[in-house]
C-alpha cells in the first residue's frame, strides 16, 4: 500500500489554520454579457463584497459595502447591472438587490419577511426584465414575476396553481415548461406557446427522475436527464407531445450524467460532465472540444472548468484545480487563444506541500461497492497511521476528486483521511441512491464503518488511533458511529450535525411542503417510523455515547436547534463525557465569519491531536 503514500519529503511544513481556511482574496468570477467587465467577490471587513474590473483600463470599483453579511450569490443582469443576494439571519433567508456596475442605485427587491427569491432566467428579455419566482402570495409555492432591473419592481407573470415546484424558460424568456409534484410523484407540464394551457406530459415517482433543462431546436422537444427505465441518468431528447423519450444522446454505463452545458450562440449542446474517479467531459460540439484541447496545452496537468462566458461566447472565465492545488482563475479569448491569469484562490498554499487524493473502493457487508478517496500524510507510508473518517454532508451529495481544504488540513497534521461515498450518495445511479432511503441510522452507518474495517484490514490505519468527523449529515454520522461502532473509534467531531431527526423534519421552511411526503420516505415518517427515528437520533441515545466529542453549533442554525444541542451537551457532561463545545451564537448552519471559522478549525485540529496523536 505504499503506492498510496504522498510524495516523500524529509520534512513536512506545518501550514497554519488561517492559510487553509481564510477567505480567498478573489473568487466567484463572472463576466458581463458584452464581455467588457469582470466581477468577483473579495473580502472586506470580514465579509464578501462584489468588485467590478473594466477590461479596457483595468479600473476596479467596489460595488457593495456589506459589513454584517456576505454575498451569497450574484450575476450580471445585463451589461450594466448586477443582481445579488445577501445573507440574512437564517439558513434560508436572503435579501435580493440590483445595483449598477459603478455601485450606484442599489435597489432593494421588496419582498415580505421570510419569503424566498429564486432566479428562473438571468438573461434580460423584453422591457428590461428578468424572470424570478417568489413565494409571497402563498408560502408553500412560488409564482413567476417579471423583475424590472431599472426600477426593482416586479409584476406577476404566472400564478402557481398550487403544485408547481420548478419553472423552466426558453431562450426567448417564455415559460412553457414546468414540473409539478404531489409529494411523491412528479409531473412534467408543457404548452406549445404562452396562449395555450399547460398540459401534463408524463408522471413518475420521485425515486426515478426526468429532469428537463432546456428546449431543442425541434418543436415540442426538450433536453432532459432521465433514469426512467434505466439505472443511470442519461442525456435524452424527450418529445412532449408524444410524452416519451425519443433518443438517448449520451449515457455512461457506470455513473450518472451530472451536468450539461448548452451553447446559446450556436443553439446546440456543447458538452456534458460526469464523475468517475475524477471529473470526465464528453464533448458534443467541436468548438468546445478544440477550446479545451488548447486550454489543456496551455495549462497542463490541471482540471479545467468553464465558469462563465460572455454572450458572444468569445471570452470565458476558466477555473483550474487539482487535488493539491486550490486553483486559479483565468480569462480566455477563444478567437485569439490568449490566456490571462486573473487570480489564485489561495496563493499561500504550496501544492508541493499538499497530499495526493487517491480513489479507493471496497465492498460493504451486504455486497455493494462503496467508492471513496484516501489521502495519506506527506512523507508517510500507508501503514499503521492515525486516521480520520470523513463522511460527506447530504446525504444526497458525494465526495469528488479535487482540492479539499479540510482534508489537506487534517493530512498536514499527520492524519490519513478517508472520504466515503456511502449508499445514498449521488452519481452512482438510481439503485445506489435509493438504497440510502430510510437508512440514515442503519446501512449508511454500516458503509462508513466498513470503510474503517477496510483500512484496518489493509494495515493502513492504527486501530487505536481512529477518529470520525463530519458536517451536517456527516456530523450526524460521526455521532452515530460512536453510538453503534464505538469500538472502532477513539473520538468524534460533529460540525452542525443533526442530533434529532424529528426536529430536522419539522425544521424545513414552508416552501418545502411539496417535498414533505418525499422527505418522510427518504428520512423516515415521524408518525409511523418513531422507533427508527429515535434509534437514529443521537439525542435519544445519549447513554450509549462513551467517547470524547467535539461539537460545533451555530446559534441561528435552522437545521439543528441550538437549545437541543445545548441540552445534549449538558446531558453528556452530566455523564462525565469529555465534550469540547464550540458555540457561535450569531452563526447559521455553516460558520461564515472568518474569526469564528478559524477558531473552530484550530480547536478541531487540537482535539484530534490530543485524542489521537499524529504522525507529523
C-alpha positions in Angstrom: 0.0 0.0 0.0 3.0 2.3 0.0 2.0 3.4 -3.5 -0.9 5.4 -2.0 1.6 7.4 0.1 2.0 11.1 -0.5 5.3 12.2 -2.2 8.2 11.7 0.2 9.9 14.6 1.8 12.4 14.8 4.6 10.4 17.5 6.4 6.7 18.4 6.4 6.0 22.1 6.7 3.1 22.8 9.2 0.7 25.0 7.4 -1.4 27.4 9.6 -5.1 27.2 10.1 -5.5 30.6 8.7 -3.8 29.7 5.5 -6.2 26.8 4.9 -9.4 28.5 5.9 -9.2 32.2 5.2 -11.5 33.7 2.6 -10.0 33.8 -1.0 -8.7 37.2 -1.9 -10.7 37.0 -5.2 -13.3 34.4 -6.0 -16.5 33.6 -7.9 -15.6 35.5 -11.1 -18.2 36.4 -13.7 -18.0 38.3 -17.0 -20.6 40.9 -18.3 -22.7 39.8 -21.2 -20.9 42.3 -23.5 -17.5 40.9 -22.4 -16.2 44.3 -21.3 -16.2 43.8 -17.5 -15.1 41.2 -14.9 -16.7 40.9 -11.5 -15.6 38.9 -8.4 -16.0 38.6 -4.7 -13.4 39.9 -2.4 -13.4 40.0 1.5 -13.6 43.5 3.1 -14.4 44.0 6.8 -14.7 40.2 7.1 -17.5 39.9 4.5 -17.5 39.1 0.8 -18.3 42.0 -1.4 -18.6 42.5 -5.2 -15.9 44.2 -7.2 -16.0 45.1 -10.9 -13.0 45.5 -13.2 -13.0 47.1 -16.6 -11.1 45.1 -19.2 -10.3 48.3 -21.2 -8.4 50.1 -18.5 -8.3 47.5 -15.6 -10.0 50.0 -13.3 -11.5 48.3 -10.2 -14.6 49.5 -8.4 -16.1 48.1 -5.2 -19.8 47.7 -5.9 -21.2 46.6 -2.5 -20.1 47.5 1.0 -21.6 44.9 3.3 -20.3 44.8 6.9 -22.6 42.2 8.5 -23.5 39.6 6.0 -21.7 38.3 2.8 -22.9 38.0 -0.7 -24.4 34.6 -1.2 -25.0 34.7 -5.0 -24.8 37.1 -7.8 -24.8 37.5 -11.6 -24.8 40.1 -14.3 -28.3 41.3 -15.1 -27.5 42.8 -18.5 -24.4 44.7 -19.4 -24.7 47.5 -16.8 -26.3 45.9 -13.7 -25.7 43.1 -11.2 -28.2 41.1 -9.3 -27.1 39.8 -5.9 -28.4 38.1 -2.8 -27.3 39.0 0.7 -27.3 36.5 3.5 -29.8 37.3 6.3 -30.3 35.9 9.7 -31.0 32.2 8.9 -30.0 29.5 6.5 -32.9 30.0 4.1 -33.4 33.8 4.3 -31.8 36.1 1.8 -32.4 39.6 0.5 -32.2 40.4 -3.2 -30.8 43.6 -4.8 -29.9 45.1 -8.1 -27.1 47.6 -8.4 -25.4 49.4 -11.3 -21.9 48.3 -12.3 -20.4 51.5 -10.8 -22.1 50.8 -7.4 -24.8 53.4 -7.8 -28.6 52.9 -7.5 -28.5 49.9 -5.2 -32.2 48.8 -5.4 -33.8 46.5 -2.8 -36.1 43.9 -4.3 -39.0 44.3 -1.9 -40.4 41.1 -0.6 -42.1 40.3 2.7 -40.1 38.9 5.6 -39.2 35.2 5.3 -40.1 34.9 1.6 -37.6 33.5 -0.8 -36.5 34.7 -4.2 -35.4 32.2 -6.9 -34.0 33.2 -10.3 -35.5 31.4 -13.3 -33.8 33.2 -16.1 -30.8 35.6 -15.8 -31.0 36.8 -19.4 -32.6 40.2 -20.0 -35.7 39.9 -22.1 -38.2 42.5 -23.3 -38.8 45.5 -21.2 -35.5 45.2 -19.2 -36.8 42.3 -17.1 -35.5 39.0 -15.8 -37.7 36.2 -14.5 -37.8 35.4 -10.8 -40.0 33.2 -8.6 -41.2 34.4 -5.2 -43.3 32.6 -2.6 -45.0 35.8 -1.1 -48.6 35.0 -2.1 -48.6 31.5 -0.7 -45.6 30.5 1.4 -45.6 26.9 0.1 -45.4 27.8 -3.6 -43.6 30.1 -6.0 -45.3 32.4 -8.5 -43.4 33.8 -11.5 -42.6 37.5 -11.7 -41.0 39.8 -14.3 -38.5 41.9 -12.4 -37.7 45.3 -13.9 -33.9 45.7 -13.5 -34.2 49.5 -13.7 -36.9 50.1 -11.1 -36.6 46.9 -9.0 -40.4 46.5 -9.4 -41.9 43.1 -10.1 -45.0 42.1 -11.9 -46.9 38.9 -11.6 -46.3 36.8 -14.7 -47.6 33.3 -13.9 -49.6 32.3 -10.9 -48.7 28.9 -9.4 -51.8 26.7 -9.4 -50.5 25.1 -6.2 -48.4 22.1 -7.3 -45.5 23.5 -9.5 -42.1 23.2 -8.0 -40.0 24.3 -11.0 -40.5 26.7 -13.9 -38.3 26.5 -17.0 -37.9 29.2 -19.6 -36.8 29.0 -23.2 -34.2 31.2 -25.0 -36.8 33.9 -25.5 -37.9 34.2 -21.9 -41.1 32.2 -22.4 -42.2 29.7 -19.8 -43.8 26.8 -21.5 -42.4 24.0 -19.3 -42.9 23.3 -15.6 -42.5 20.5 -13.1 -45.2 19.7 -10.6 -45.3 17.4 -7.5 -48.0 15.9 -5.3 -45.3 15.0 -2.7 -44.0 11.7 -4.2 -44.9 11.9 -7.8 -43.6 14.4 -10.2 -45.4 15.6 -13.4 -43.9 17.4 -16.4 -46.3 20.1 -17.8 -45.9 21.5 -21.3 -47.6 24.0 -23.6 -46.6 24.8 -27.2 -46.9 28.5 -26.6 -47.9 31.0 -23.9 -51.5 31.2 -25.3 -52.1 27.6 -24.5 -52.8 25.8 -21.2 -50.2 23.7 -19.5 -51.0 20.0 -20.1 -49.5 17.0 -18.2 -46.9 15.1 -20.3 -45.6 12.4 -18.0 -45.7 11.4 -14.3 -43.2 9.4 -12.4 -42.4 8.6 -8.8 -39.6 10.7 -7.3 -37.4 7.6 -7.0 -36.9 7.9 -10.7 -36.0 11.2 -12.4 -36.8 13.1 -15.6 -35.2 16.5 -15.1 -35.8 18.9 -18.1 -33.3 21.7 -18.5 -33.9 23.2 -21.9 -35.6 23.1 -25.3 -34.2 21.6 -28.5 -34.4 23.2 -31.9 -37.3 20.9 -32.8 -40.8 22.0 -31.8 -42.2 20.3 -28.7 -38.9 18.6 -27.9 -36.8 19.1 -24.7 -33.5 18.0 -23.4 -33.6 16.2 -20.1 -31.6 14.0 -17.8 -33.5 10.8 -17.2 -33.1 7.5 -15.4 -36.6 6.3 -16.3 -36.4 2.6 -17.3 -32.6 2.7 -16.6 -30.4 2.9 -13.6 -28.0 5.8 -14.6 -29.0 9.4 -15.5 -28.7 9.7 -19.3 -29.0 12.8 -21.6 -32.1 12.3 -23.7 -34.3 14.0 -26.3 -37.9 14.0 -25.0 -41.0 14.6 -27.1 -43.6 16.5 -25.0 -46.4 15.8 -27.5 -45.8 12.1 -27.5 -44.9 12.1 -23.8 -41.9 9.8 -24.3 -38.1 9.7 -24.8 -37.3 9.6 -28.4 -33.5 9.5 -28.4 -30.6 8.8 -26.0 -28.0 11.4 -26.8 -25.4 10.1 -24.3 -25.2 7.7 -21.4 -22.5 6.2 -19.3 -22.8 2.6 -18.1 -21.3 3.2 -14.7 -22.2 6.6 -13.5 -24.8 9.4 -13.8 -24.5 12.3 -16.2 -24.3 15.2 -13.7 -24.2 18.4 -15.8 -24.9 19.5 -19.4 -23.7 22.8 -21.0 -25.7 24.5 -23.8 -24.3 27.0 -26.3 -26.9 29.7 -26.8 -24.9 31.3 -29.6 -24.8 28.1 -31.6 -28.1 26.8 -30.2 -26.7 23.4 -29.6 -25.3 21.3 -26.8 -21.7 21.9 -26.0 -20.6 19.2 -23.6 -21.6 17.2 -20.6 -19.8 16.0 -17.5 -19.8 13.0 -15.1 -17.7 11.8 -12.2 -15.9 8.5 -12.3 -12.8 8.6 -10.1 -12.3 12.1 -11.4 -14.4 14.6 -13.5 -14.8 13.5 -17.1 -16.0 15.5 -20.1 -17.8 14.3 -23.2 -17.9 16.8 -26.0 -20.9 17.3 -28.2 -19.5 20.3 -30.1 -16.1 20.6 -31.9 -15.7 24.3 -31.0 -15.7 23.5 -27.3 -13.5 20.4 -27.7 -10.9 22.4 -29.6 -11.0 25.1 -27.0 -10.5 22.6 -24.2 -7.6 21.0 -26.1 -6.0 24.4 -26.4 -6.5 25.1 -22.7 -5.1 21.8 -21.7 -2.0 22.5 -23.7 -1.6 25.9 -22.1 -2.5 24.7 -18.6 -1.2 21.1 -18.4 -1.9 18.7 -15.6 -4.8 20.7 -14.2 -8.5 20.1 -14.1 -10.3 22.8 -16.1 -13.8 24.2 -15.8 -15.6 26.9 -17.7 -17.2 29.1 -15.0 -18.7 31.8 -17.2 -18.8 33.3 -20.7 -19.9 36.4 -22.4 -23.0 36.5 -24.7 -20.9 36.1 -27.9 -19.0 33.1 -26.3 -15.7 34.6 -27.2 -14.4 35.5 -23.7 -14.5 32.8 -21.0 -13.8 32.6 -17.3 -11.7 29.5 -16.6 -11.2 27.8 -13.2 -8.4 25.3 -12.7 -7.6 23.0 -9.7 -6.0 19.7 -8.7 -6.2 17.6 -5.6 -3.2 19.5 -4.2 -3.9 23.0 -5.6 -7.0 25.2 -4.8 -6.5 26.5 -8.3 -6.7 29.7 -10.3 -9.0 31.9 -12.4 -8.1 32.8 -16.0 -9.6 34.9 -18.7 -9.6 33.1 -22.1 -10.1 34.7 -25.5 -11.3 31.9 -27.8 -10.6 33.6 -31.1 -7.0 34.6 -30.3 -6.4 31.8 -27.7 -5.0 34.3 -25.4 -5.0 33.2 -21.7 -4.6 35.6 -18.9 -4.3 34.6 -15.2 -6.7 36.6 -13.0 -6.1 35.3 -9.5 -5.0 32.3 -7.4 -7.7 31.2 -5.0 -5.1 30.7 -2.3 -1.6 31.7 -3.3 -0.2 30.8 0.2 -0.9 27.1 -0.5 2.2 25.3 -1.9 0.9 22.3 -3.9 4.3 20.6 -3.3 3.4 20.5 0.4 -0.1 19.1 -0.1 -1.0 15.4 -0.3 -2.4 13.3 -3.1 -6.1 12.2 -3.0 -6.4 8.7 -4.3 -9.6 7.0 -5.3 -10.4 3.7 -3.5 -13.3 1.3 -3.3 -14.3 -1.6 -1.0 -17.3 -3.9 -0.6 -20.0 -3.2 2.0 -21.1 -6.1 4.3 -24.1 -6.7 2.0 -22.2 -6.6 -1.2 -22.4 -3.0 -2.5 -19.3 -1.4 -4.0 -18.5 1.7 -1.9 -16.3 4.3 -3.5 -14.2 6.9 -1.8 -10.9 8.8 -1.6 -7.9 8.2 0.7 -5.4 10.9 1.4 -2.1 9.9 3.2 0.0 12.4 5.1 3.1 13.6 3.3 6.3 11.6 3.7 4.4 8.7 5.3 3.8 5.2 4.1 0.2 4.0 4.1 0.8 1.8 7.2 -0.4 2.0 10.8 -1.4 5.7 10.6 -3.8 7.7 12.8 -6.9 8.2 10.6 -9.9 10.5 10.3 -13.0 9.1 8.7 -14.7 12.0 6.9 -18.3 11.2 5.7 -19.8 13.9 3.4 -22.8 16.0 4.1 -26.1 15.5 2.4 -26.6 12.5 2.2 -27.7 13.2 -1.4 -24.3 14.6 -2.3 -21.0 13.0 -2.9 -17.2 13.4 -2.5 -15.4 14.4 -5.6 -11.7 14.4 -6.5 -10.1 17.8 -6.1 -8.7 20.2 -3.6 -10.5 20.0 -0.2 -9.1 22.3 2.5 -10.4 20.2 5.4 -8.8 17.1 4.0 -5.5 18.8 3.4 -5.6 20.5 6.8 -6.0 17.1 8.6 -3.4 15.4 6.4 -1.0 18.2 7.1 -1.4 17.4 10.8 -0.4 13.9 10.1 -3.7 12.1 9.8 -4.8 9.8 6.9 -8.2 10.9 5.7 -10.8 8.5 4.3 -13.8 10.1 2.5 -16.7 7.7 1.9 -19.4 7.8 -0.7 -21.8 5.7 1.2 -25.1 4.4 -0.2 -27.5 7.3 -0.8 -24.7 9.4 -2.5 -25.5 10.8 -5.9 -23.7 10.0 -9.1 -23.7 6.2 -8.9 -27.1 5.5 -10.3 -30.7 5.2 -9.1 -30.4 2.0 -7.2 -27.4 3.1 -5.2 -29.0 6.4 -4.3 -32.3 4.9 -3.3 -30.5 2.2 -1.2 -29.9 5.0 1.3 -33.6 5.8 1.8 -34.6 5.3 5.5 -31.1 4.0 6.1 -29.7 7.2 7.7 -29.1 5.4 11.0 -28.6 1.9 9.6 -26.9 0.7 6.4 -25.4 4.1 5.7 -23.6 3.9 9.0 -22.6 0.3 8.2 -21.0 1.5 5.0 -18.9 4.1 6.9 -17.9 1.5 9.5 -17.0 -0.9 6.7 -14.5 1.7 5.5 -12.8 1.7 8.8 -12.7 -2.1 8.7 -11.2 -1.9 5.2 -8.5 0.5 6.5 -7.7 -1.9 9.3 -7.6 -5.0 7.2 -5.2 -3.2 4.8 -3.0 -2.2 7.6 -3.3 1.4 6.7 -4.9 2.6 10.0 -3.6 2.3 13.5 -6.7 0.7 15.0 -6.1 2.6 18.3 -6.0 6.0 16.6 -9.1 6.4 14.5 -11.5 9.4 14.7 -14.5 10.4 12.7 -15.6 13.9 11.7 -18.3 15.5 9.5 -20.5 18.4 8.8 -24.4 18.3 8.7 -25.3 14.8 7.8 -21.6 14.0 8.2 -21.7 15.2 11.8 -24.9 13.2 12.4 -23.0 10.2 11.1 -19.9 10.9 13.2 -22.1 10.9 16.3 -23.9 7.7 15.2 -20.6 6.0 14.6 -19.7 6.5 18.3 -23.1 5.0 19.3 -23.1 1.9 17.1 -19.5 1.4 16.3 -17.7 2.8 19.4 -15.1 0.1 19.4 -13.8 1.3 16.0 -13.1 4.9 17.2 -11.3 6.9 19.9 -13.2 10.2 19.4 -15.7 12.0 17.1 -16.3 15.6 15.9 -19.6 17.0 14.7 -19.9 20.3 12.9 -23.6 21.3 12.7 -24.5 17.7 12.9 -28.2 16.7 13.1 -29.0 15.2 16.5 -32.8 14.9 16.4 -34.4 13.7 13.1 -37.9 14.7 14.4 -36.7 18.3 14.7 -34.8 18.0 11.4 -38.0 17.0 9.6 -40.0 19.8 11.2 -37.4 22.4 10.6 -37.8 23.0 6.9 -39.3 26.3 5.7 -42.9 26.4 4.3 -41.8 26.1 0.7 -40.5 22.6 1.4 -44.1 21.5 2.0 -44.4 19.9 -1.5 -41.4 17.7 -0.5 -42.7 16.7 2.9 -44.1 13.3 1.9 -40.9 12.6 -0.1 -38.7 13.5 2.9 -40.7 11.1 5.0 -39.9 8.4 2.6 -36.2 9.3 2.4 -35.5 10.0 6.1 -38.4 8.4 7.9 -42.0 9.1 8.8 -42.3 10.9 12.2 -45.7 9.3 12.8 -45.1 5.7 11.6 -41.3 5.3 12.0 -41.0 6.6 15.5 -38.7 3.8 16.8 -36.4 4.0 13.9 -36.1 7.8 14.0 -35.4 7.6 17.8 -32.7 5.0 17.4 -31.1 7.1 14.6 -31.2 10.4 16.6 -28.2 10.9 18.9 -30.2 13.0 21.3 -32.2 9.9 22.2 -29.1 7.7 22.5 -27.0 9.8 25.0 -26.4 6.8 27.3 -24.7 4.9 24.5 -22.1 7.7 23.8 -18.9 7.0 25.7 -16.2 8.7 23.5 -14.7 12.2 23.7 -16.6 14.6 21.4 -16.1 18.0 19.7 -19.4 19.7 18.7 -19.7 22.9 16.6 -23.0 24.7 16.6 -24.4 28.0 15.3 -26.9 29.8 17.4 -29.1 30.7 14.4 -29.0 27.3 12.7 -32.4 26.5 11.2 -31.4 22.8 10.7 -30.1 22.0 14.2 -31.9 23.6 17.1 -29.4 25.2 19.4 -31.5 24.7 22.5 -31.5 20.9 21.8 -27.7 20.9 21.2 -27.2 22.9 24.5 -29.2 20.2 26.4 -27.5 17.4 24.5 -24.1 18.7 25.6 -25.3 19.3 29.2 -26.6 15.7 29.5 -23.3 14.3 28.0 -21.3 16.3 30.5 -23.5 15.0 33.4 -22.4 11.5 32.3 -18.7 12.6 32.5 -18.3 12.5 28.7 -15.5 14.8 27.6 -17.2 17.3 25.2 -15.5 20.3 23.6 -18.4 22.6 22.7 -17.9 25.4 20.2 -21.0 27.6 20.1 -21.1 30.7 17.9 -24.4 32.5 18.7 -24.6 34.6 15.5 -23.8 31.8 13.1 -26.1 29.7 11.0 -25.6 26.1 9.8 -22.1 27.0 8.4 -19.7 29.4 10.1 -19.3 32.3 7.7 -17.4 34.8 9.9 -13.7 34.1 9.3 -12.7 34.5 13.0 -15.3 32.0 14.1 -14.3 29.6 11.3 -10.6 29.8 12.3 -11.5 29.3 15.9 -13.5 26.1 15.0 -10.7 24.6 12.9 -8.0 25.4 15.4 -9.9 23.6 18.1 -10.8 20.7 15.7 -7.1 20.2 15.0 -6.1 20.5 18.6 -8.9 18.0 19.6 -7.7 15.3 17.2 -4.1 15.8 18.1 -5.0 15.4 21.8 -7.2 12.3 21.3 -5.2 10.5 18.6 -1.8 12.0 18.5 -0.5 12.4 14.9 2.4 11.4 12.6 3.7 14.8 11.7 
